[in-house]
Amino acid sequence: MLSRVHAGCLVGIEARPVEVEVHLGKGLPGFDLVGLPEAAVRESRVRVRAALATSGFELPPRHVVLNLAPADLRKRGASFDLAIAIAVLSASGLCAPNLLDETLMVGELSLAGELRMVRGVLPLLQLARARGLSRAIIPAGHAAEARLVRGLEVRAARSLGDVVAFLGATGDLPRVDASPAPRAVRDPDEPDLAEVRGQDGARRALEIAAAGHHDVLLIGPPGAGKTMLARRLPGLLPPPDDDERAEIATIASAAGLDGFDGGARRPFRAPHHTASAAALIGGGDPVRPGEVTLGHAGVLFLDELPEFARPAIESLRTTMESGVAVVARARERVSMPARPLVVAAMNPCPCGFSGEPTRLCSCTPSRVEQYRARVSGPLLDRFDLHVALPPVKLAELGDAAPSESSAAVRARVIAARERAIASGDVIGVKTANPSRSLERDLASLSPDARTLLDLAGERLGLSMRGFSRALRVARTIAHLAAAGRVEAPHVAEALQYRLLDRRVSGAPAVRAG
């Protein structure tokens, strides 16, 4: 007898359809599993047998052949357990088959027949809806994720016996009703920009970065406040919209992150400098999302940037430009969204005190050059804002006036983004036609602003990317100022954030004008 059950497999953050086929044939009792299963899937035979026995089901002594189609897709993880168990019971005549053609089965089985949570339920449910299935049965622990999916009947089960009773109409499973996407909430303990004293220039740079989704490089001595500022950047960003919440929630579900909140908060990721390229971009077997994807629509903070392995940080160059992390393997190619606002921090030299008037730098010129060379010029060129942080004088902390709060800055950021969208800008997404975008941006310049930008491009030796980035920053500054077009002061402020990279890369600084 033959039975079929719908299931799914996770590849990166995307779900792929899998059909579980079971045939009971003649011959010696046995259990053959085919369809390119990985170790966790092969071990499901043991879990399913034990779960069936402890749930009170006695299988006939037949030869079981189980196929996972399509056969050329690697099947990974324990999410197939429930589908395999139901398919075996249906083929044995112990489970009603009337609902199987329209139902997705997801869940890992314990030896006692209980359903355990698995990774990636949200993309699997989205797959079921896209394929036209009318129902899905999932572990009860995933109810919060299931509420985000509309147009699909979702049932939450706690055990294999409950699922069999539901399919046979002798019992019922709680239905998980779709609910509106959770509203964006602010953590009352979220770091606030009002706690930062001094560093007015850096505060201004963070406001520009939040308004235009510009990547930032902070350079300053130890204790200047680089980390403190970076951790307050998420509080300056507007709440995620519906599309962003859906993407954040899908990534969190696929990654199996704790504290699932449905994408109500923008993520903040701060990997250690020992992270590998696979940890940053994504990889492994199976392919898992990296930090650039986990920080999508939020902030990715890279502290001590030169201490990261060179291959790791250089791999960021493509994602910072395209907004997509692509992991290529011999058998598969996985694309994942990767548009975080990247904030990196570094010291001016190995000891951190280069250029300070009160503390003596102990680094030789060769050591300083080697330290700065750990970050390549092409990577530096991709940071729109290069911000130097001077040391904060302790005597000024007590006398400093209270700083502006994150809420006040966030209001200006939201207003600037609305003006940018109204003018045709797309925040955080690189345009598919750079030349047309550049023509439009140049058309927004006043004559004086165009003259200043052209002169600065020649004097500073800006690359085409640097020229375009400076222009985009100037547009953001104009939106913050509610200006109708980009004026010379906006360009001048934008250009000052391109001067520092020449000193970091070892080239002589050039004054504009």
C-alpha positions as CSV (number, residue, x, y, z in Angstrom):
1,M,0.0,0.0,0.0
2,L,1.3,3.5,-0.9
3,S,0.9,6.7,1.1
4,R,2.0,10.3,0.5
5,V,2.5,13.2,3.0
6,H,3.6,16.8,2.4
7,A,6.7,18.1,4.2
8,G,9.4,20.6,3.6
9,C,13.2,21.1,3.8
10,L,15.0,24.3,4.8
11,V,17.8,25.6,2.6
12,G,19.3,28.8,4.0
13,I,16.2,30.7,5.0
14,E,14.1,29.3,2.2
15,A,11.8,26.3,2.4
16,R,11.7,23.7,-0.4
17,P,8.8,21.2,-0.8
18,V,9.4,17.6,0.0
19,E,7.0,14.7,-0.5
20,V,7.2,11.7,1.9
21,E,6.2,8.5,0.1
22,V,5.8,5.2,2.0
23,H,5.3,1.8,0.4
24,L,4.6,-1.4,2.4
25,G,5.7,-4.4,0.4
26,K,6.2,-8.1,0.8
27,G,9.4,-9.6,2.2
28,L,11.3,-9.6,5.4
29,P,10.4,-6.8,7.9
30,G,12.7,-3.8,7.3
31,F,12.9,-0.1,6.8
32,D,14.7,1.4,3.8
33,L,15.0,5.2,3.6
34,V,16.0,6.8,0.3
35,G,16.0,10.3,-1.2
36,L,19.4,11.7,-0.2
37,P,18.8,11.9,3.5
38,E,21.4,13.3,5.9
39,A,22.3,11.8,9.2
40,A,19.5,13.4,11.3
41,V,17.0,12.2,8.7
42,R,18.4,8.7,8.6
43,E,18.1,8.5,12.3
44,S,14.4,9.3,12.1
45,R,13.8,5.6,11.5
46,V,14.8,4.9,15.1
47,R,12.8,7.8,16.6
48,V,9.7,7.0,14.5
49,R,9.7,3.3,15.5
50,A,10.0,4.2,19.2
51,A,7.4,6.9,19.0
52,L,4.9,4.6,17.3
53,A,5.5,1.9,19.8
54,T,5.1,4.1,22.9
55,S,2.0,5.8,21.3
56,G,0.3,2.4,21.1
57,F,0.6,1.7,17.4
58,E,1.6,-1.8,16.2
59,L,2.9,-2.0,12.7
60,P,2.4,-5.0,10.5
61,P,5.5,-7.1,9.8
62,R,6.0,-5.7,6.3
63,H,9.0,-4.2,4.4
64,V,8.8,-0.4,4.6
65,V,10.3,1.6,1.7
66,L,10.3,5.3,2.4
67,N,11.3,7.9,-0.3
68,L,11.8,11.6,0.1
69,A,11.2,13.4,-3.2
70,P,12.7,15.1,-5.0
71,A,15.6,12.7,-4.8
72,D,18.3,15.2,-5.8
73,L,17.6,17.6,-2.8
74,R,19.6,16.9,0.4
75,K,17.2,16.4,3.3
76,R,18.4,17.7,6.6
77,G,17.1,18.1,10.1
78,A,14.5,16.3,12.3
79,S,11.4,18.1,10.9
80,F,10.4,15.1,8.8
81,D,9.7,12.9,11.8
82,L,6.0,13.6,12.0
83,A,5.4,13.3,8.2
84,I,7.3,10.0,8.2
85,A,5.3,8.6,11.1
86,I,1.9,9.7,9.6
87,A,2.9,8.3,6.2
88,V,3.8,4.9,7.7
89,L,0.6,4.8,9.7
90,S,-1.5,5.7,6.7
91,A,0.2,3.1,4.5
92,S,-0.5,0.5,7.3
93,G,-4.2,1.4,7.5
94,L,-3.9,2.8,11.0
95,C,-4.5,6.5,10.1
96,A,-7.2,8.1,8.0
97,P,-5.7,9.3,4.7
98,N,-8.5,11.7,3.8
99,L,-6.7,15.0,4.8
100,L,-3.2,14.1,3.8
101,D,-3.4,15.5,0.3
102,E,-3.9,19.1,1.6
103,T,-1.9,19.1,4.9
104,L,1.7,19.9,5.6
105,M,3.3,18.0,8.5
106,V,6.2,19.5,10.5
107,G,7.7,18.4,13.7
108,E,10.4,16.3,15.5
109,L,9.2,13.2,17.5
110,S,10.6,12.2,20.9
111,L,10.8,8.6,21.8
112,A,7.6,9.1,23.9
113,G,5.7,10.3,20.8
114,E,5.7,14.0,21.8
115,L,6.2,16.7,19.2
116,R,9.3,18.9,19.6
117,M,10.0,22.3,18.1
118,V,12.1,22.5,15.0
119,R,13.9,25.3,13.1
120,G,12.3,27.2,10.3
121,V,8.5,26.7,10.9
122,L,7.6,30.1,9.5
123,P,9.2,29.7,6.1
124,L,7.7,26.2,6.0
125,L,4.2,27.5,6.6
126,Q,4.8,30.2,3.9
127,L,5.7,27.4,1.6
128,A,2.5,25.5,2.3
129,R,0.4,28.6,1.6
130,A,2.3,29.2,-1.7
131,R,1.8,25.6,-2.8
132,G,-2.0,25.9,-2.3
133,L,-2.2,23.6,0.7
134,S,-5.1,24.4,3.0
135,R,-3.7,23.1,6.3
136,A,-0.6,22.6,8.4
137,I,0.1,20.7,11.6
138,I,3.0,21.9,13.7
139,P,4.4,21.5,17.2
140,A,2.4,23.5,19.8
141,G,5.5,25.5,20.7
142,H,5.5,27.3,17.4
143,A,2.1,29.0,17.8
144,A,3.7,32.5,17.9
145,E,5.2,32.0,14.5
146,A,2.1,30.5,13.0
147,R,0.0,33.5,13.9
148,L,2.0,35.5,11.3
149,V,0.7,33.4,8.4
150,R,-2.6,34.2,6.8
151,G,-4.6,32.1,4.4
152,L,-3.7,28.8,6.0
153,E,-5.4,26.7,8.6
154,V,-2.7,25.9,11.2
155,R,-3.2,23.3,13.9
156,A,-0.9,22.9,17.0
157,A,-0.3,19.4,18.3
158,R,1.5,18.1,21.3
159,S,1.9,14.4,20.5
160,L,1.7,11.9,17.6
161,G,-1.5,10.4,19.1
162,D,-3.3,13.8,19.0
163,V,-2.4,14.1,15.3
164,V,-3.8,10.7,14.5
165,A,-7.0,11.4,16.4
166,F,-7.5,14.6,14.5
167,L,-6.9,13.0,11.1
168,G,-9.4,10.3,12.1
169,A,-12.0,12.8,13.3
170,T,-12.0,11.3,16.8
171,G,-10.2,14.3,18.3
172,D,-9.4,17.9,17.7
173,L,-6.3,20.0,17.6
174,P,-6.2,23.7,18.7
175,R,-6.4,26.0,15.8
176,V,-3.8,28.8,15.6
177,D,-5.6,31.9,14.3
178,A,-3.7,34.5,12.3
179,S,-3.3,37.8,14.2
180,P,-2.1,41.2,13.0
181,A,1.7,41.6,12.9
182,P,3.0,42.7,16.3
183,R,3.4,46.4,16.6
184,A,6.9,47.7,16.9
185,V,7.8,48.1,20.6
186,R,10.6,50.0,22.3
187,D,12.4,48.3,25.0
188,P,12.3,50.6,28.1
189,D,15.9,49.5,28.8
190,E,17.1,50.3,25.3
191,P,20.2,52.4,25.3
192,D,19.4,56.1,24.8
193,L,21.5,58.7,23.0
194,A,20.8,61.1,25.8
195,E,23.3,59.0,27.9
196,V,26.2,60.1,25.5
197,R,28.0,63.2,26.7
198,G,30.1,65.1,24.2
199,Q,31.0,63.6,20.7
200,D,28.6,66.0,18.9
201,G,30.2,65.2,15.6
202,A,29.7,61.5,16.0
203,R,26.1,62.0,17.1
204,R,25.4,64.0,14.0
205,A,27.0,61.2,11.8
206,L,24.8,58.6,13.4
207,E,21.7,60.7,12.6
208,I,22.8,61.0,9.0
209,A,23.5,57.2,8.9
210,A,20.1,56.4,10.3
211,A,18.3,58.8,7.9
212,G,19.9,57.5,4.8
213,H,21.1,54.0,5.7
214,H,24.7,54.9,5.3
215,D,27.4,52.5,6.6
216,V,29.7,54.1,9.3
217,L,33.3,53.7,10.3
218,L,34.2,55.1,13.8
219,I,37.9,55.7,14.5
220,G,39.1,56.8,17.9
221,P,41.1,55.9,20.9
222,P,40.0,53.5,23.6
223,G,37.2,54.9,25.8
224,A,36.1,57.5,23.2
225,G,32.6,56.0,23.1
226,K,32.7,54.0,19.8
227,T,30.8,51.0,21.2
228,M,28.5,53.2,23.3
229,L,27.4,55.1,20.2
230,A,27.0,52.0,18.0
231,R,24.7,50.4,20.5
232,R,22.4,53.4,20.4
233,L,22.0,53.5,16.7
234,P,19.1,51.0,16.6
235,G,17.1,53.5,18.7
236,L,17.5,56.1,16.0
237,L,16.0,53.9,13.3
238,P,12.2,54.0,12.5
239,P,10.1,51.0,13.4
240,P,10.2,48.2,10.8
241,D,7.4,48.3,8.3
242,D,5.3,45.2,7.4
243,D,7.7,43.9,4.8
244,E,10.7,44.3,7.1
245,R,8.9,42.6,10.0
246,A,8.1,39.7,7.7
247,E,11.7,39.4,6.6
248,I,13.1,39.7,10.2
249,A,10.6,37.1,11.5
250,T,11.4,34.7,8.7
251,I,15.2,35.0,9.3
252,A,14.8,34.5,13.0
253,S,12.6,31.4,12.5
254,A,15.0,29.9,10.0
255,A,18.0,30.5,12.3
256,G,16.2,29.2,15.4
257,L,16.9,32.3,17.4
258,D,15.6,32.5,21.0
259,G,13.1,35.2,22.0
260,F,11.0,35.2,18.8
261,D,9.0,38.4,18.7
262,G,7.6,38.4,15.2
263,G,10.0,41.1,13.9
264,A,8.7,43.8,16.2
265,R,12.3,45.0,16.9
266,R,15.1,45.7,14.6
267,P,18.0,43.3,15.2
268,F,21.4,44.4,16.6
269,R,24.3,41.9,16.0
270,A,27.8,42.4,17.3
271,P,29.9,39.3,16.4
272,H,33.3,38.8,18.0
273,H,36.4,39.6,15.9
274,T,37.3,35.9,15.9
275,A,34.2,35.2,13.6
276,S,35.0,33.4,10.4
277,A,33.8,34.4,6.9
278,A,31.1,31.7,7.1
279,A,29.9,33.1,10.4
280,L,29.6,36.6,8.9
281,I,28.3,35.8,5.4
282,G,26.7,32.4,6.0
283,G,27.7,28.8,5.2
284,G,28.1,25.5,6.8
285,D,26.4,22.2,6.0
286,P,23.5,22.8,6.0
287,V,23.8,26.4,5.0
288,R,22.9,28.7,7.9
289,P,22.4,32.5,7.7
290,G,25.4,34.6,8.8
291,E,25.6,37.7,10.8
292,V,24.9,40.0,7.8
293,T,21.6,38.2,7.3
294,L,20.8,37.9,11.1
295,G,21.3,41.7,11.2
296,H,19.1,42.4,8.1
297,A,17.0,45.5,8.5
298,G,18.9,46.3,11.7
299,V,22.5,47.1,12.7
300,L,25.6,45.0,12.3
301,F,28.4,46.3,14.6
302,L,32.0,45.2,13.9
303,D,34.1,46.2,16.9
304,E,37.9,46.2,16.5
305,L,37.6,45.9,12.7
306,P,41.3,45.3,11.9
307,E,41.3,42.3,14.3
308,F,38.9,40.4,12.1
309,A,40.5,37.8,9.8
310,R,41.2,39.4,6.4
311,P,39.1,36.9,4.4
312,A,36.1,37.5,6.8
313,I,35.9,41.3,6.5
314,E,36.8,41.3,2.8
315,S,33.8,39.0,2.2
316,L,31.6,41.9,3.3
317,R,32.5,44.0,0.3
318,T,30.0,42.2,-1.9
319,T,27.1,42.2,0.5
320,M,27.5,45.9,1.4
321,E,27.2,46.6,-2.3
322,S,24.4,44.2,-3.3
323,G,22.4,43.7,-0.1
324,V,22.4,39.9,-0.7
325,A,24.5,37.2,0.8
326,V,25.2,34.4,-1.7
327,V,26.6,31.1,-0.6
328,A,27.6,28.8,-3.4
329,R,28.2,25.1,-3.0
330,A,28.8,22.3,-5.4
331,R,25.2,21.1,-5.2
332,E,23.3,24.3,-4.3
333,R,23.4,28.0,-4.4
334,V,21.7,29.9,-1.5
335,S,20.8,33.6,-1.6
336,M,19.8,35.4,1.6
337,P,18.8,39.0,2.3
338,A,21.7,41.0,3.9
339,R,21.0,44.7,4.3
340,P,22.0,45.7,7.8
341,L,23.3,49.1,8.6
342,V,27.0,48.3,9.1
343,V,28.9,50.2,11.8
344,A,32.6,49.4,12.3
345,A,35.0,50.7,14.9
346,M,38.8,50.7,15.1
347,N,41.6,52.4,16.9
348,P,44.0,54.8,15.1
349,C,46.9,52.5,15.8
350,P,47.7,49.3,17.7
351,C,48.0,51.0,21.1
352,G,45.2,53.3,20.3
353,F,46.8,56.6,21.3
354,S,48.1,57.9,18.0
355,G,47.6,61.7,17.7
356,E,46.5,62.1,21.3
357,P,48.1,65.2,23.0
358,T,48.0,63.7,26.5
359,R,49.0,60.1,26.0
360,L,52.1,59.0,24.2
361,C,51.8,56.6,21.3
362,S,54.2,53.7,21.6
363,C,53.8,52.4,18.0
364,T,56.4,52.7,15.4
365,P,55.4,54.0,11.9
366,S,55.7,50.6,10.5
367,R,53.4,49.1,13.1
368,V,50.9,51.7,12.5
369,E,51.0,51.1,8.7
370,Q,50.7,47.4,9.2
371,Y,47.7,47.9,11.5
372,R,45.9,50.2,9.1
373,A,46.7,47.9,6.1
374,R,44.6,45.1,7.7
375,V,41.5,46.9,6.3
376,S,41.8,47.3,2.6
377,G,41.1,50.4,0.6
378,P,38.1,48.9,-1.3
379,L,36.4,48.0,2.0
380,L,37.0,51.5,3.4
381,D,35.6,53.0,0.3
382,R,32.3,51.2,1.0
383,F,31.7,53.1,4.2
384,D,29.8,56.2,3.5
385,L,30.8,58.0,6.7
386,H,34.3,58.0,8.2
387,V,34.0,59.6,11.7
388,A,37.0,60.5,13.9
389,L,36.2,60.5,17.6
390,P,38.4,62.7,19.8
391,P,39.1,61.6,23.4
392,V,36.5,62.9,25.9
393,K,37.9,65.0,28.7
394,L,36.7,63.8,32.1
395,A,36.5,67.4,33.4
396,E,33.8,68.2,30.8
397,L,31.5,65.3,31.6
398,G,30.0,66.8,34.7
399,D,29.5,70.2,33.2
400,A,28.1,68.9,29.8
401,A,24.5,69.8,29.2
402,P,22.0,66.8,28.8
403,S,22.2,65.4,25.3
404,E,19.3,65.1,22.9
405,S,17.3,61.9,23.4
406,S,17.0,59.1,20.8
407,A,13.3,59.8,20.5
408,A,14.0,63.4,19.3
409,V,16.6,62.3,16.8
410,R,14.4,59.4,15.6
411,A,11.6,61.9,14.8
412,R,13.9,63.8,12.5
413,V,15.1,60.6,10.9
414,I,11.6,59.4,10.2
415,A,10.7,62.8,8.6
416,A,13.9,62.8,6.5
417,R,13.1,59.2,5.3
418,E,9.6,60.3,4.3
419,R,11.1,63.2,2.3
420,A,13.6,60.9,0.7
421,I,10.9,58.3,-0.3
422,A,8.8,61.1,-1.7
423,S,11.7,62.3,-3.9
424,G,12.2,58.8,-5.3
425,D,15.0,57.5,-3.1
426,V,14.9,53.9,-1.9
427,I,16.4,53.6,1.6
428,G,18.9,50.8,2.1
429,V,18.7,49.3,-1.3
430,K,21.3,49.8,-4.0
431,T,19.8,50.8,-7.3
432,A,19.9,48.4,-10.2
433,N,20.9,51.2,-12.6
434,P,23.7,53.3,-11.0
435,S,24.2,55.6,-13.9
436,R,20.5,56.7,-14.0
437,S,20.6,57.1,-10.2
438,L,23.7,59.3,-10.5
439,E,22.1,61.4,-13.2
440,R,19.1,62.0,-11.0
441,D,21.2,62.8,-7.9
442,L,23.4,65.3,-9.9
443,A,20.2,67.0,-11.2
444,S,19.3,67.7,-7.5
445,L,22.4,69.8,-7.0
446,S,22.5,73.6,-7.0
447,P,25.1,75.1,-9.3
448,D,27.4,76.0,-6.3
449,A,27.0,72.5,-4.9
450,R,27.9,70.9,-8.3
451,T,31.0,73.1,-8.6
452,L,32.1,72.2,-5.0
453,L,31.6,68.5,-5.6
454,D,33.4,68.4,-8.9
455,L,36.4,70.3,-7.4
456,A,36.5,68.1,-4.3
457,G,36.4,65.0,-6.5
458,E,39.4,66.1,-8.4
459,R,41.4,67.4,-5.4
460,L,40.6,64.4,-3.2
461,G,41.0,61.8,-5.9
462,L,37.6,60.2,-5.1
463,S,36.8,57.0,-6.8
464,M,33.5,56.8,-8.8
465,R,32.0,55.0,-5.8
466,G,33.3,57.6,-3.4
467,F,32.0,60.4,-5.5
468,S,28.5,58.8,-5.7
469,R,28.5,58.0,-2.0
470,A,29.4,61.5,-1.1
471,L,26.6,62.7,-3.3
472,R,24.1,60.4,-1.6
473,V,25.2,61.5,1.8
474,A,24.7,65.1,0.7
475,R,21.1,64.2,-0.4
476,T,20.4,62.7,3.0
477,I,21.7,65.9,4.8
478,A,19.4,68.0,2.5
479,H,16.5,65.8,3.5
480,L,17.3,66.2,7.2
481,A,17.4,70.0,6.6
482,A,14.1,69.8,4.7
483,A,15.8,71.6,1.8
484,G,14.3,71.5,-1.7
485,R,17.6,70.7,-3.3
486,V,21.2,69.9,-2.4
487,E,23.2,73.1,-1.6
488,A,26.9,73.7,-1.1
489,P,26.8,73.4,2.7
490,H,25.2,70.0,2.4
491,V,28.0,68.9,0.0
492,A,30.7,70.3,2.3
493,E,29.4,68.4,5.3
494,A,29.2,65.2,3.2
495,L,32.8,65.6,1.9
496,Q,34.2,65.9,5.4
497,Y,33.2,62.2,6.0
498,R,35.4,61.2,3.0
499,L,38.6,62.9,4.2
500,L,39.3,60.6,7.0
501,D,39.7,57.5,4.9
502,R,42.8,59.0,3.3
503,R,44.5,59.2,6.7
504,V,43.4,55.7,7.6
505,S,44.7,54.2,4.4
506,G,48.0,56.0,4.7
507,A,47.5,58.6,2.0
508,P,48.2,62.3,2.8
509,A,45.1,64.2,3.9
510,V,43.9,66.8,1.5
511,R,42.0,70.0,2.5
512,A,39.0,70.9,0.4
513,G,38.9,74.4,-1.0
